[in-house]
Amino acid sequence: MSAGKPRRARAPNDTRRTRTLVTPEGLQLPIALAPRGARAGALVIDVLIIFAVLIAVQLMLVWMLTGMLEGTDFDPDQLSRGAAEFLGIVLTLFVFCGWYGYFLVQELGPGGATFGKRIVGIRIAARGQARLTPEAVIARNLLRDIEIFYPLIALLILTVSAEAGEEVGVLAWVLTGWFGLFALFPFFNRDALRAGDIVAGTWVVERPRARLATVLSAQGAAAAAGASEVTGARYEFGEAELSVYGEKELQTLERMLRDARPEALQAVHATICRKIGWDPGAGDERAFLEAFYAQLRAKLEGDMRFGKRKADKFS
């Protein structure tokens, strides 16, 4: 199977950033917290993208509507006060929707990451056993403005006022302290959480890009022919059953089969059976999972040869 060169994750022996993520199904998966520099870089990239898109859209609208507005109340050369206020409200709503929509839509998606986060290889995830909820994503994004952008905008306004000769007093120092406190907040806790992460119950973790892992070396016949050495049962899955998962889930199953304890495999077995509508009973979980892994892998690799790729169960 040919694929692009995978992006390597950071060394797994960096125990300072290694944590265990407990999924809603009770599975324990090792993760690596995103470096603080990567988080800052992702935010800078996202802000640049938002500004570029907003400016481009506004310029395009002005270019398209300039001729259409001549002779109306919105004619730029004869713009009334009421029309100017209305256009200001529309512009404010447009910027508001563009700013918050950019973060919310992407982070609420299956990848849990904006374009900036995808570029640097990180994503957000829920701490504890909870799923990542819309409430958590909204909370952490609203808090970001309070932590960073509101004091920055206020400082910019005060700077302009000071340049015009107005007295700004100690307010500039208060805002500087506000910004500095929240900007340095991730350095004050071992999980590199900002205030928004604490309120929302989220982590920012590494999101390594990797192709399918090396084929699992499993001894059971289930890995090759679908037959269990324990019960003799043959597990053969159809297109519908194998289509519910993608590469991400395959890699997770790979790690579980290599390292997980029997009780963890039982939880994975129950989750997959519930998802595909099977009820094979208990006692033969590893053979079932080996068969499912082998057949899912074969399907995904076969699809790749024809240019079809399923990144995860949401694709």
Secondary structure as GFF3:
##gff-version 3
##sequence-region A 1 315
A	DSSP	beta_strand	18	22	.	.	.	ID=ss1
A	DSSP	beta_strand	28	32	.	.	.	ID=ss2
A	DSSP	alpha_helix	36	65	.	.	.	ID=ss3
A	DSSP	three_ten_helix	76	78	.	.	.	ID=ss4
A	DSSP	alpha_helix	81	107	.	.	.	ID=ss5
A	DSSP	alpha_helix	115	120	.	.	.	ID=ss6
A	DSSP	beta_strand	122	126	.	.	.	ID=ss7
A	DSSP	alpha_helix	134	144	.	.	.	ID=ss8
A	DSSP	pi_helix	145	149	.	.	.	ID=ss9
A	DSSP	alpha_helix	150	163	.	.	.	ID=ss10
A	DSSP	alpha_helix	171	183	.	.	.	ID=ss11
A	DSSP	three_ten_helix	185	188	.	.	.	ID=ss12
A	DSSP	alpha_helix	195	200	.	.	.	ID=ss13
A	DSSP	beta_strand	202	206	.	.	.	ID=ss14
A	DSSP	three_ten_helix	221	223	.	.	.	ID=ss15
A	DSSP	alpha_helix	239	242	.	.	.	ID=ss16
A	DSSP	alpha_helix	247	259	.	.	.	ID=ss17
A	DSSP	alpha_helix	262	276	.	.	.	ID=ss18
A	DSSP	alpha_helix	285	305	.	.	.	ID=ss19
###
